[in-house]
């Protein structure tokens, strides 16, 4: 399928693999990409939750904040290697694993899960706008203003994500510089004003709560795993795989570690932080207005970028489900959904933090079953047939039996069930949630292990023999799996 190059302001390429001639990306560009994916004040709230709900002391929070991004974004980096190999978005490459029809099932679940992630970010962005309006002009929140701020935030998200990869790269680069600078100022302010005897005097919590905390923080990174290839498909095939993993972990870790620690320190002075309905306005209470307003504005840009990246990937996922519209317009479906759900969360829900943690937990479980299957397949696979990825008919090499790779489907479905068995959230509790795995919040890990082991031991699906390529066609659609 022909496509215009992605060198312009608006990316026009959809699911089709990126030819070698357009692979001008660099590994170091992944650092600001994953920095931008984590610029969210929600990390402050999650850090506070580790102290208030998990009962951890500052040293335990440090361990959680260091381990979680290495674990979760290490997986993101590893799966993103498939992007440079196949040159296609993650959920398009997934067709090679599950079959053209089979891929619709994990694809639909992942697409729906993104609704929640985009809703959470839209709400956080709207709260940031409301807090700035209150601090600067004394304008208090009301239902009409909530609708207006949500429309503003989601509209900006739609524009940036619709422009495509080049716009995301530029925005990520500058937001990284700005957010880094203001975070240093906030950290300095906290160092000077915090009661450090209270911070270091807090007793240690249990090991189980530490492990559960790692799972909670890591869940945010796990949600990015299927999107990893979306941001590496413009890298040349010769790009360093180790460098890709390192840049992914480094970009995320440089934000997650200090933000979670800052949230834990803030919890000492504001113990109601983790239980607040509004996860943003506390910044106006803890910081002077000269620092709070610019910090919130920069964080607002960061949250807009997170949502833009999510919607960018969601557009590809929608296309893999058969929604036959350009990627930019496919994004509009998620934009409308995040508006509706965001309004309900801001006006109807009684506990933002409880809803957020429950969502993160279920999100990680939903993605984990796909991760195990796709990861094992990526280790085995020597090539991705670009033509077969786009061919959704019976002639596709990835049609398998009736459009399904039953081995992948079986491993995915059973792993999804296993993950839910060990999971407990506010409105759902699996029958095995009281076991050691469940109490340590490792339902998502059980899902990854189960799907990986099952898929590894089941016989491999035999691909349908693809039709021969037209004479003289440039072989740019097949990527080497050896990197």
C-alpha positions in Angstrom: 0.0 0.0 0.0 1.6 3.3 -1.0 1.9 6.1 1.4 3.4 9.5 1.5 6.7 10.0 3.4 6.4 11.2 6.9 8.8 14.1 6.5 6.0 16.8 6.5 4.3 18.3 9.4 1.4 15.8 9.3 2.2 12.1 9.3 0.1 10.4 6.6 1.4 6.8 7.1 -0.9 4.4 8.7 -0.4 0.6 9.3 1.9 0.0 6.3 5.6 -0.7 7.1 8.0 2.2 6.9 10.5 1.7 4.0 14.2 1.9 4.7 14.4 5.2 2.8 12.3 6.9 5.4 13.9 5.4 8.5 15.7 8.5 9.7 15.0 8.2 13.4 17.7 8.0 16.1 17.8 5.9 19.2 18.5 9.0 21.4 15.1 10.4 20.4 13.5 7.7 22.5 14.7 9.4 25.7 12.5 12.6 25.4 9.7 10.4 24.1 9.6 8.3 27.3 10.3 11.4 29.5 7.2 13.0 27.9 5.2 9.8 28.5 5.7 10.2 32.2 5.3 13.9 32.8 2.3 13.7 35.0 1.5 15.0 38.5 -0.3 11.6 39.0 3.2 10.2 39.9 3.2 12.6 42.9 -0.2 11.2 44.0 1.1 7.6 43.5 4.2 8.3 45.5 2.0 9.7 48.3 -0.1 6.5 48.1 2.9 4.4 48.8 3.3 6.2 52.1 -0.3 6.6 53.1 -1.9 3.3 51.8 1.1 1.0 51.6 2.7 2.2 54.8 6.2 2.4 53.3 9.0 4.6 54.6 11.2 6.8 52.3 13.9 4.2 51.8 11.3 1.6 50.7 9.7 4.2 48.4 13.2 4.8 46.9 13.5 1.0 46.1 10.0 0.9 44.6 10.6 4.1 42.5 13.9 2.7 41.2 12.8 -0.9 40.4 9.4 -0.2 38.9 10.5 1.8 35.8 13.4 -0.6 35.1 11.0 -3.5 35.2 8.1 -2.0 33.2 10.0 0.1 30.7 12.5 -2.6 30.3 9.6 -4.7 28.8 8.5 -1.7 26.8 12.0 -1.4 25.3 12.3 -5.1 24.5 9.0 -5.2 22.7 9.7 -2.0 20.9 12.6 -3.8 19.1 9.8 -5.4 16.9 9.1 -1.9 15.6 12.5 -1.5 14.0 12.4 -5.1 12.7 8.9 -4.9 11.1 8.5 -1.1 10.6 4.9 -1.3 11.6 2.8 -0.3 14.7 2.7 -2.8 17.5 -0.9 -3.9 17.0 -0.3 -4.4 13.2 2.7 -6.6 14.0 0.4 -8.5 16.4 -1.5 -9.8 13.4 1.5 -12.0 12.6 1.1 -13.6 16.0 -2.7 -14.0 16.5 -3.9 -14.1 12.9 -5.9 -11.5 11.0 -9.1 -12.3 12.8 -7.6 -13.5 16.1 -5.8 -10.2 16.5 -9.2 -8.4 16.8 -9.7 -9.9 20.3 -6.6 -8.5 22.1 -6.7 -5.5 19.9 -10.3 -4.6 21.0 -9.4 -5.1 24.7 -6.3 -3.0 24.4 -8.2 -0.3 22.5 -10.9 -0.2 25.2 -8.3 -0.1 28.0 -6.8 3.0 26.3 -10.2 4.7 26.9 -9.6 4.6 30.6 -6.0 5.8 30.4 -6.9 8.7 28.2 -9.8 9.5 30.5 -7.5 9.6 33.5 -5.1 11.9 31.7 -7.9 14.1 30.4 -9.2 14.5 33.9 -5.8 15.3 35.3 -5.2 17.9 32.6 -8.6 19.5 33.2 -7.9 19.7 36.9 -4.6 21.4 36.2 -6.3 24.1 34.2 -8.9 24.5 36.9 -6.2 24.8 39.6 -4.4 27.5 37.6 -7.6 29.5 37.0 -8.3 29.3 40.8 -4.7 30.4 41.7 -4.5 33.3 39.3 -8.1 34.6 39.1 -10.0 33.0 42.0 -12.3 31.2 39.5 -13.9 28.2 41.3 -14.7 25.0 39.6 -18.3 24.3 38.4 -19.9 21.9 36.0 -19.8 24.3 33.0 -16.2 25.0 33.6 -15.4 21.3 33.9 -16.9 20.7 30.5 -15.0 23.6 28.9 -11.7 22.6 30.4 -12.2 19.0 29.3 -13.0 20.2 25.7 -9.9 22.4 25.7 -7.6 19.6 26.9 -9.0 16.8 24.7 -9.1 19.2 21.7 -5.4 20.0 22.1 -4.7 16.3 22.4 -6.5 15.5 19.3 -4.6 18.1 17.3 -1.1 17.0 18.5 -1.8 13.3 18.1 -3.4 13.9 14.7 -0.2 15.6 13.4 1.7 12.5 14.1 5.2 11.3 15.0 7.1 14.5 14.0 4.9 16.8 16.2 5.3 14.4 19.1 9.0 14.4 18.8 9.3 18.2 18.8 6.8 18.6 21.7 8.5 15.8 23.7 11.9 17.4 23.3 11.0 20.9 24.6 8.6 19.6 27.3 11.5 17.5 28.7 13.7 20.6 29.1 11.0 22.7 30.6 9.6 20.1 33.0 13.1 19.1 34.1 14.0 22.7 34.9 10.9 23.3 37.0 11.1 20.0 38.7 14.6 20.9 40.0 13.1 24.1 41.4 10.3 22.2 43.1 12.7 19.7 44.5 14.9 22.5 45.8 11.8 24.1 47.5 10.9 20.8 49.1 14.5 20.3 50.4 14.3 23.7 52.1 10.8 23.4 53.6 10.2 19.8 54.4 10.3 18.4 58.0 13.0 15.8 57.2 12.9 14.3 60.7 9.3 13.3 60.1 10.2 11.9 56.6 13.1 9.8 57.9 11.4 8.9 61.1 8.6 6.9 59.5 8.8 3.2 60.3 9.2 0.7 57.5 6.2 -1.2 56.0 5.9 -4.8 55.0 7.7 -6.5 52.1 4.4 -7.4 50.6 3.4 -3.8 50.4 6.7 -3.0 48.7 6.1 -5.6 46.1 2.5 -4.4 45.6 3.8 -0.8 45.3 6.3 -1.9 42.5 3.3 -3.4 40.7 1.2 -0.3 41.0 4.0 2.1 39.7 5.0 -0.4 37.0 1.4 -0.7 35.8 1.7 2.7 34.1 4.7 1.5 32.1 3.1 -1.9 31.3 0.3 0.0 29.6 2.8 1.4 27.1 4.2 -2.0 26.0 1.9 -2.6 23.0 2.7 1.0 21.8 6.5 0.6 22.0 6.9 -0.4 18.3 4.8 2.6 17.3 7.7 4.9 18.3 10.5 2.8 16.9 9.3 1.9 13.5 11.1 4.9 12.0 14.5 3.7 13.4 16.9 2.1 10.9 17.2 -1.7 11.1 20.8 -1.2 12.2 19.8 0.7 15.4 21.2 -0.8 18.6 18.6 -2.9 20.4 20.5 -2.5 23.7 20.5 1.2 23.1 16.8 1.2 22.5 16.1 -0.6 25.8 18.5 1.7 27.7 17.0 4.9 26.2 13.5 3.7 27.1 14.4 2.8 30.7 16.5 6.0 31.1 13.8 8.3 29.7 11.1 6.9 32.0 13.3 6.5 35.0 14.6 10.0 35.1 11.0 11.2 35.6 9.4 8.3 37.6 12.1 8.1 40.3 12.2 11.8 41.5 8.4 12.3 41.0 7.5 9.3 43.1 10.0 10.3 45.8 8.6 13.9 45.7 5.1 12.6 46.2 6.2 10.5 49.2 7.9 13.6 50.8 4.8 15.7 50.1 2.6 13.1 51.8 4.3 13.9 55.1 3.0 17.5 55.0 -0.3 16.7 53.2 -1.5 13.3 54.3 -4.8 13.9 52.6 -3.1 14.0 49.2 -3.6 10.4 48.2 -7.3 10.5 49.1 -8.2 13.8 47.4 -10.9 13.9 44.8 -8.8 16.4 42.9 -5.3 15.0 42.3 -3.8 18.3 41.2 -4.9 21.2 43.4 -2.7 20.2 46.3 0.2 21.6 44.4 -1.3 25.1 44.9 -1.4 24.4 48.6 2.1 23.1 48.9 4.0 25.5 46.6 4.1 29.3 46.4 2.1 30.7 43.5 5.2 31.8 41.6 6.3 28.2 41.4 3.0 26.4 41.4 1.5 28.1 38.3 4.4 27.6 35.9 4.9 24.1 37.2 1.3 23.2 36.6 1.4 24.7 33.1 4.4 22.7 32.2 2.9 19.6 33.7 -0.3 20.3 31.7 1.8 20.2 28.5 3.2 16.9 29.7 -0.2 15.4 30.4 -1.3 16.6 27.0 1.7 14.8 25.5 0.9 11.6 27.4 -2.6 11.6 26.0 -1.4 12.5 22.5 1.0 9.5 22.5 -1.8 7.2 23.7 -4.3 8.5 21.1 -1.6 8.3 18.4 -1.2 4.6 19.2 -5.0 4.2 19.6 -5.5 5.4 16.1 -3.4 2.5 14.8 -5.2 0.1 17.0 -8.6 1.3 15.7 -7.3 0.7 12.1 -6.3 -2.8 13.0 -9.9 -3.4 14.1 -11.1 -2.6 10.6 -12.1 1.1 11.2 -11.4 2.2 7.6 -10.5 5.9 8.2 -7.2 7.7 8.2 -5.2 7.4 11.5 -5.8 11.0 12.4 -9.6 10.6 12.2 -9.5 7.2 14.0 -8.1 9.2 17.0 -11.3 11.2 17.2 -13.2 8.1 18.5 -11.0 8.0 21.5 -11.2 11.7 22.0 -15.0 11.7 22.2 -14.9 8.7 24.6 -12.4 10.4 26.9 -14.7 13.5 27.0 -17.7 11.5 28.1 -15.9 9.3 30.6 -13.8 12.3 31.9 -17.0 14.2 32.7 -18.4 11.2 34.6 -15.2 10.8 36.6 -15.0 14.5 37.5 -18.7 15.0 38.4 -19.9 11.6 39.5 -17.0 9.6 41.0 -16.3 10.0 44.7 -12.7 8.8 44.8 -10.2 9.7 42.1 -7.3 7.8 43.6 -9.3 4.7 44.3 -10.7 4.7 40.7 -7.2 5.4 39.3 -5.4 2.5 41.2 -8.2 0.1 40.3 -8.0 1.1 36.7 -4.2 0.8 36.6 -4.4 -2.7 38.2 -6.9 -4.0 35.6 -5.0 -2.3 32.8 -1.8 -4.1 33.6 -3.6 -7.4 33.7 -5.4 -6.7 30.4 -2.1 -6.0 28.7 0.0 -8.7 30.4 -1.6 -11.6 28.5 -0.7 -10.0 25.1 2.8 -9.2 26.3 3.8 -12.8 27.1 2.5 -14.1 23.7 4.0 -11.3 21.6 7.3 -11.4 23.4 7.9 -15.1 22.9 6.8 -14.8 19.3 9.3 -11.9 18.8 12.1 -14.1 20.2 11.3 -16.8 17.7 10.4 -14.8 14.6 13.0 -14.2 11.9 10.9 -11.8 9.8 7.6 -9.9 9.4 5.9 -10.1 6.1 4.8 -6.5 5.5 2.4 -7.4 2.6 0.8 -10.2 4.7 0.3 -7.7 7.7 -1.8 -5.5 5.5 -3.7 -8.3 3.7 -6.7 -9.1 5.8 -8.1 -11.7 3.4 -7.6 -15.5 3.2 -4.6 -14.9 0.9 -2.6 -13.5 3.8 0.3 -15.5 5.2 -1.1 -14.6 8.6 -4.5 -16.0 8.0 -3.6 -19.4 9.6 -6.8 -21.4 10.2 -9.9 -19.4 9.6 -8.0 -16.2 10.4 -6.9 -17.4 13.8 -3.7 -18.6 15.3 -5.3 -20.9 17.9 -2.1 -21.4 19.9 -1.7 -17.6 20.5 -5.4 -17.2 21.2 -5.4 -20.1 23.7 -2.4 -18.8 25.6 -3.8 -15.2 25.6 -7.2 -16.2 26.8 -6.0 -18.5 29.6 -3.4 -16.0 30.8 -6.0 -13.2 30.9 -8.2 -15.5 33.1 -5.3 -16.4 35.4 -4.4 -12.7 35.8 -7.9 -11.8 36.9 -8.1 -14.7 39.3 -5.3 -13.1 41.3 -6.5 -9.5 41.1 -8.4 -7.4 43.6 -9.6 -3.9 43.0 -12.4 -1.7 44.6 -15.2 -3.3 42.5 -13.8 -6.8 41.7 -12.0 -9.5 43.6 -10.7 -12.7 42.0 -11.1 -16.0 43.9 -7.3 -16.3 44.3 -6.7 -12.7 45.3 -6.0 -13.7 48.9 -3.0 -15.9 47.9 0.6 -14.7 48.1 0.5 -13.7 44.4 -2.8 -11.8 44.9 -1.8 -10.1 48.1 1.4 -8.8 46.5 -0.5 -7.4 43.5 1.2 -9.7 41.1 -1.8 -10.7 39.0 -0.2 -8.9 36.0 3.0 -10.8 36.4 1.1 -14.1 36.6 -0.5 -13.2 33.3 2.8 -12.5 31.5 4.4 -15.7 32.8 1.3 -17.9 32.0 0.9 -16.6 28.5 4.7 -16.8 27.7 5.0 -20.4 29.0 1.8 -21.6 27.3 2.7 -20.1 24.0 6.3 -21.4 24.2 5.2 -25.0 24.7 2.3 -25.0 22.2 3.1 -26.0 18.6 3.8 -23.0 16.3 1.2 -21.9 13.9 2.0 -22.7 10.2 1.6 -19.6 8.1 -0.3 -19.7 4.8 1.9 -19.6 1.8 1.8 -15.9 0.7 1.2 -14.9 -2.9 4.3 -13.9 -4.8 5.2 -10.2 -4.9 4.8 -8.4 -8.2 7.9 -8.4 -10.4 10.2 -5.6 -9.7 8.6 -4.6 -6.4 11.1 -3.2 -3.9 11.4 -5.6 -0.9 10.9 -3.0 1.8 8.1 -4.7 3.6 10.0 -7.5 5.3 12.1 -6.9 8.3 14.8 -9.0 9.8 14.2 -10.4 13.2 17.8 -10.5 14.1 18.1 -6.7 14.4 
